[in-house]
Amino acid sequence: MKTLFFAIFTLLVSPSVMAREWAFDVYLDKTKIGQHTFKLNNAQELVSQAKFNVKVLFINAYQYQHKAVENWQNSCLKNLEANTVENDITTKVKGQLSDGNFVVENGAEKQSLPSCAMTFAYWNQKILQQSKLLNPQNAEWLDTKISKVGTEMLDVKGKKVETTRYKLDASLNGKPKLDIELWYENASNDWVALKSITPEGYTINYKLK
């Protein structure tokens, strides 16, 4: 399950985007396990916060807390600072645009990425054109394959809206890492839902509050 919560927590915004907020309830199969919110200000600083708690027979079987602060310019990441606590294991990732590269480190490894590195910024459809995306939870630079599935009606905040659905697969050195589906409302092009399958076969759903 740990790779699942990778990249749900990063952001990419264009200069034209104004301050706004996305708030999702998060479900494991049909059980609500927490929430994830994204707050973007006019200076293109994005604060992402998530908290999940999975219980089995009333016992805490999996706990996850994540906070990331990211700054963007012209749809390119300028800097990033993320802190993740997963079942008492803490991971810190820092990244900074420096000398024409985005330099990112996770405490054990440092990488120099292209100057306009992108993370899994689901609300910006530019990610659908990328062949590589950065996982800010662990600093993995992942190969991505994205395909359009088709259009369908989706229940969003109690209303049926027409959406376009995409499938995103991510891997590292040929090893599958992520299996994600995304939905965008056709009228607004806004990201409205996410589904992913965990390695254990569970389904994670993000639903707008």
C-alpha positions as a Markdown table, in Angstrom:
| # | Residue | x | y | z |
|---|---|---|---|---|
| 1 | Met | 0.0 | 0.0 | 0.0 |
| 2 | Lys | 2.9 | 2.3 | 0.6 |
| 3 | Thr | 3.6 | 3.0 | -3.0 |
| 4 | Leu | 0.0 | 4.0 | -3.5 |
| 5 | Phe | 0.2 | 7.1 | -1.4 |
| 6 | Phe | 3.3 | 8.3 | -3.2 |
| 7 | Ala | 2.2 | 10.7 | -5.5 |
| 8 | Ile | -1.2 | 11.4 | -4.8 |
| 9 | Phe | 0.3 | 14.3 | -2.8 |
| 10 | Thr | 2.0 | 16.6 | -5.2 |
| 11 | Leu | 1.0 | 19.5 | -7.4 |
| 12 | Leu | 1.5 | 21.3 | -10.6 |
| 13 | Val | -0.2 | 24.6 | -11.5 |
| 14 | Ser | -0.1 | 27.1 | -14.4 |
| 15 | Pro | 0.4 | 30.8 | -14.0 |
| 16 | Ser | -3.2 | 31.5 | -14.8 |
| 17 | Val | -4.6 | 29.5 | -11.9 |
| 18 | Met | -6.1 | 31.6 | -9.1 |
| 19 | Ala | -6.2 | 30.7 | -5.4 |
| 20 | Arg | -8.5 | 27.7 | -4.8 |
| 21 | Glu | -8.9 | 24.6 | -2.7 |
| 22 | Trp | -9.5 | 20.9 | -3.5 |
| 23 | Ala | -10.9 | 18.7 | -0.6 |
| 24 | Phe | -11.3 | 15.0 | -1.0 |
| 25 | Asp | -12.7 | 12.2 | 1.2 |
| 26 | Val | -10.5 | 9.1 | 0.7 |
| 27 | Tyr | -12.0 | 5.6 | 0.7 |
| 28 | Leu | -10.4 | 2.1 | 0.9 |
| 29 | Asp | -12.9 | 0.0 | -1.0 |
| 30 | Lys | -16.2 | 1.3 | 0.6 |
| 31 | Thr | -14.7 | 2.4 | 3.9 |
| 32 | Lys | -13.7 | 6.0 | 4.5 |
| 33 | Ile | -10.1 | 6.1 | 5.8 |
| 34 | Gly | -9.4 | 9.9 | 5.8 |
| 35 | Gln | -9.1 | 13.0 | 3.8 |
| 36 | His | -6.7 | 14.9 | 1.5 |
| 37 | Thr | -6.8 | 18.6 | 0.9 |
| 38 | Phe | -4.8 | 20.9 | -1.4 |
| 39 | Lys | -4.7 | 24.7 | -0.9 |
| 40 | Leu | -3.2 | 26.9 | -3.6 |
| 41 | Asn | -2.6 | 30.6 | -3.1 |
| 42 | Asn | -2.1 | 33.4 | -5.6 |
| 43 | Ala | 1.7 | 33.2 | -5.2 |
| 44 | Gln | 1.5 | 29.6 | -6.6 |
| 45 | Glu | 2.4 | 28.0 | -3.3 |
| 46 | Leu | 0.6 | 24.8 | -2.8 |
| 47 | Val | 0.1 | 23.1 | 0.6 |
| 48 | Ser | -1.0 | 19.5 | 0.5 |
| 49 | Gln | -2.1 | 17.6 | 3.6 |
| 50 | Ala | -3.3 | 14.0 | 4.0 |
| 51 | Lys | -4.2 | 11.8 | 6.9 |
| 52 | Phe | -5.3 | 8.2 | 6.6 |
| 53 | Asn | -6.1 | 5.5 | 9.2 |
| 54 | Val | -7.0 | 1.9 | 8.2 |
| 55 | Lys | -8.5 | -0.2 | 10.9 |
| 56 | Val | -8.9 | -4.0 | 10.9 |
| 57 | Leu | -11.1 | -5.4 | 13.7 |
| 58 | Phe | -10.9 | -2.0 | 15.4 |
| 59 | Ile | -7.1 | -2.1 | 15.4 |
| 60 | Asn | -5.0 | 0.5 | 13.6 |
| 61 | Ala | -3.5 | -1.5 | 10.8 |
| 62 | Tyr | -2.1 | 1.3 | 8.7 |
| 63 | Gln | -1.5 | 5.0 | 9.5 |
| 64 | Tyr | -0.3 | 7.7 | 7.1 |
| 65 | Gln | 0.3 | 11.4 | 7.4 |
| 66 | His | 1.7 | 13.6 | 4.7 |
| 67 | Lys | 2.4 | 17.3 | 4.3 |
| 68 | Ala | 4.0 | 18.9 | 1.3 |
| 69 | Val | 4.7 | 22.5 | 0.4 |
| 70 | Glu | 5.5 | 23.3 | -3.2 |
| 71 | Asn | 6.2 | 26.4 | -5.1 |
| 72 | Trp | 5.7 | 26.7 | -8.9 |
| 73 | Gln | 6.6 | 29.1 | -11.7 |
| 74 | Asn | 5.4 | 28.8 | -15.3 |
| 75 | Ser | 4.1 | 25.2 | -14.6 |
| 76 | Cys | 7.6 | 24.2 | -13.4 |
| 77 | Leu | 8.5 | 23.2 | -9.9 |
| 78 | Lys | 10.8 | 25.7 | -8.1 |
| 79 | Asn | 11.1 | 24.0 | -4.7 |
| 80 | Leu | 9.5 | 21.3 | -2.7 |
| 81 | Glu | 9.5 | 20.2 | 0.9 |
| 82 | Ala | 7.6 | 17.1 | 1.9 |
| 83 | Asn | 7.3 | 15.1 | 5.2 |
| 84 | Thr | 5.6 | 11.7 | 5.4 |
| 85 | Val | 5.0 | 9.5 | 8.4 |
| 86 | Glu | 3.9 | 6.0 | 7.4 |
| 87 | Asn | 3.4 | 3.5 | 10.3 |
| 88 | Asp | 6.0 | 5.5 | 12.3 |
| 89 | Ile | 8.5 | 5.6 | 9.5 |
| 90 | Thr | 9.4 | 9.2 | 8.5 |
| 91 | Thr | 10.6 | 10.2 | 5.1 |
| 92 | Lys | 11.7 | 13.7 | 4.2 |
| 93 | Val | 12.1 | 15.0 | 0.6 |
| 94 | Lys | 13.6 | 18.3 | -0.4 |
| 95 | Gly | 14.0 | 19.8 | -3.9 |
| 96 | Gln | 15.3 | 23.1 | -5.3 |
| 97 | Leu | 15.8 | 24.5 | -8.8 |
| 98 | Ser | 19.5 | 25.1 | -9.0 |
| 99 | Asp | 21.9 | 25.9 | -11.9 |
| 100 | Gly | 19.4 | 24.7 | -14.6 |
| 101 | Asn | 18.4 | 21.5 | -12.8 |
| 102 | Phe | 15.8 | 20.5 | -10.2 |
| 103 | Val | 17.9 | 18.9 | -7.5 |
| 104 | Val | 15.9 | 16.6 | -5.2 |
| 105 | Glu | 17.1 | 14.4 | -2.3 |
| 106 | Asn | 15.4 | 12.0 | 0.2 |
| 107 | Gly | 18.1 | 11.7 | 2.8 |
| 108 | Ala | 19.8 | 8.8 | 1.1 |
| 109 | Glu | 20.1 | 9.9 | -2.5 |
| 110 | Lys | 20.4 | 13.1 | -4.5 |
| 111 | Gln | 19.2 | 13.4 | -8.1 |
| 112 | Ser | 19.5 | 16.2 | -10.7 |
| 113 | Leu | 16.3 | 16.3 | -12.8 |
| 114 | Pro | 15.4 | 18.5 | -15.8 |
| 115 | Ser | 14.8 | 22.2 | -15.1 |
| 116 | Cys | 11.0 | 21.8 | -15.5 |
| 117 | Ala | 10.4 | 18.7 | -13.5 |
| 118 | Met | 6.7 | 17.8 | -12.9 |
| 119 | Thr | 5.1 | 15.9 | -10.1 |
| 120 | Phe | 1.8 | 14.0 | -10.1 |
| 121 | Ala | -0.3 | 17.2 | -10.4 |
| 122 | Tyr | -3.6 | 15.6 | -11.3 |
| 123 | Trp | -5.6 | 18.9 | -11.7 |
| 124 | Asn | -3.3 | 20.1 | -14.4 |
| 125 | Gln | -3.8 | 18.1 | -17.6 |
| 126 | Lys | -0.3 | 18.8 | -18.7 |
| 127 | Ile | 0.8 | 15.8 | -16.8 |
| 128 | Leu | -1.1 | 13.7 | -19.4 |
| 129 | Gln | 1.6 | 14.6 | -21.9 |
| 130 | Gln | 4.6 | 13.6 | -19.7 |
| 131 | Ser | 6.8 | 10.5 | -20.0 |
| 132 | Lys | 8.3 | 11.1 | -16.5 |
| 133 | Leu | 6.9 | 12.4 | -13.2 |
| 134 | Leu | 8.4 | 12.9 | -9.8 |
| 135 | Asn | 7.1 | 11.2 | -6.7 |
| 136 | Pro | 7.5 | 13.7 | -3.9 |
| 137 | Gln | 7.0 | 11.2 | -1.2 |
| 138 | Asn | 10.2 | 9.3 | -1.9 |
| 139 | Ala | 11.9 | 11.3 | -4.7 |
| 140 | Glu | 11.5 | 8.5 | -7.3 |
| 141 | Trp | 11.7 | 9.7 | -10.9 |
| 142 | Leu | 9.1 | 7.5 | -12.5 |
| 143 | Asp | 8.5 | 6.5 | -16.1 |
| 144 | Thr | 4.8 | 7.1 | -17.0 |
| 145 | Lys | 2.4 | 5.8 | -19.6 |
| 146 | Ile | -0.9 | 7.6 | -20.0 |
| 147 | Ser | -3.8 | 6.6 | -22.1 |
| 148 | Lys | -7.3 | 8.0 | -22.7 |
| 149 | Val | -10.1 | 5.5 | -21.7 |
| 150 | Gly | -13.1 | 7.4 | -22.9 |
| 151 | Thr | -16.0 | 9.6 | -21.7 |
| 152 | Glu | -18.5 | 8.7 | -19.0 |
| 153 | Met | -21.0 | 10.2 | -16.6 |
| 154 | Leu | -19.7 | 10.4 | -13.0 |
| 155 | Asp | -21.4 | 11.4 | -9.7 |
| 156 | Val | -19.5 | 14.5 | -8.4 |
| 157 | Lys | -20.8 | 16.1 | -5.2 |
| 158 | Gly | -24.2 | 14.5 | -5.8 |
| 159 | Lys | -24.6 | 15.6 | -9.4 |
| 160 | Lys | -24.1 | 13.6 | -12.6 |
| 161 | Val | -21.4 | 15.3 | -14.8 |
| 162 | Glu | -19.8 | 14.3 | -18.1 |
| 163 | Thr | -16.2 | 13.4 | -17.7 |
| 164 | Thr | -13.2 | 12.1 | -19.6 |
| 165 | Arg | -11.3 | 9.2 | -18.0 |
| 166 | Tyr | -7.6 | 8.5 | -18.3 |
| 167 | Lys | -5.3 | 5.6 | -17.1 |
| 168 | Leu | -1.9 | 6.3 | -15.7 |
| 169 | Asp | 0.7 | 3.6 | -15.2 |
| 170 | Ala | 4.1 | 4.4 | -13.5 |
| 171 | Ser | 7.2 | 2.3 | -13.2 |
| 172 | Leu | 10.8 | 2.4 | -12.1 |
| 173 | Asn | 13.5 | 0.5 | -14.0 |
| 174 | Gly | 10.7 | -1.6 | -15.5 |
| 175 | Lys | 9.1 | -2.5 | -12.2 |
| 176 | Pro | 5.4 | -1.4 | -12.0 |
| 177 | Lys | 4.8 | 1.1 | -9.2 |
| 178 | Leu | 1.4 | 2.8 | -9.7 |
| 179 | Asp | -1.9 | 2.0 | -11.3 |
| 180 | Ile | -4.1 | 5.0 | -11.4 |
| 181 | Glu | -7.3 | 6.2 | -13.1 |
| 182 | Leu | -8.2 | 9.9 | -13.4 |
| 183 | Trp | -11.4 | 11.8 | -14.3 |
| 184 | Tyr | -11.8 | 15.3 | -15.6 |
| 185 | Glu | -15.0 | 17.2 | -16.0 |
| 186 | Asn | -15.5 | 18.0 | -19.7 |
| 187 | Ala | -17.2 | 21.4 | -19.1 |
| 188 | Ser | -14.5 | 22.8 | -16.8 |
| 189 | Asn | -11.5 | 20.5 | -17.5 |
| 190 | Asp | -11.2 | 20.2 | -13.7 |
| 191 | Trp | -9.9 | 17.1 | -12.0 |
| 192 | Val | -12.8 | 15.6 | -10.1 |
| 193 | Ala | -11.9 | 12.0 | -9.1 |
| 194 | Leu | -9.1 | 9.4 | -8.7 |
| 195 | Lys | -9.0 | 5.6 | -8.3 |
| 196 | Ser | -6.0 | 3.4 | -7.7 |
| 197 | Ile | -5.5 | -0.3 | -7.1 |
| 198 | Thr | -3.1 | -1.2 | -4.3 |
| 199 | Pro | -0.5 | -4.0 | -4.6 |
| 200 | Glu | -2.8 | -6.0 | -2.3 |
| 201 | Gly | -5.8 | -5.6 | -4.6 |
| 202 | Tyr | -7.7 | -3.0 | -2.6 |
| 203 | Thr | -9.3 | 0.0 | -4.3 |
| 204 | Ile | -8.5 | 3.6 | -3.3 |
| 205 | Asn | -11.0 | 6.3 | -4.3 |
| 206 | Tyr | -10.8 | 10.1 | -4.0 |
| 207 | Lys | -14.2 | 11.8 | -3.9 |
| 208 | Leu | -14.7 | 15.6 | -3.8 |
| 209 | Lys | -16.3 | 16.8 | -0.7 |
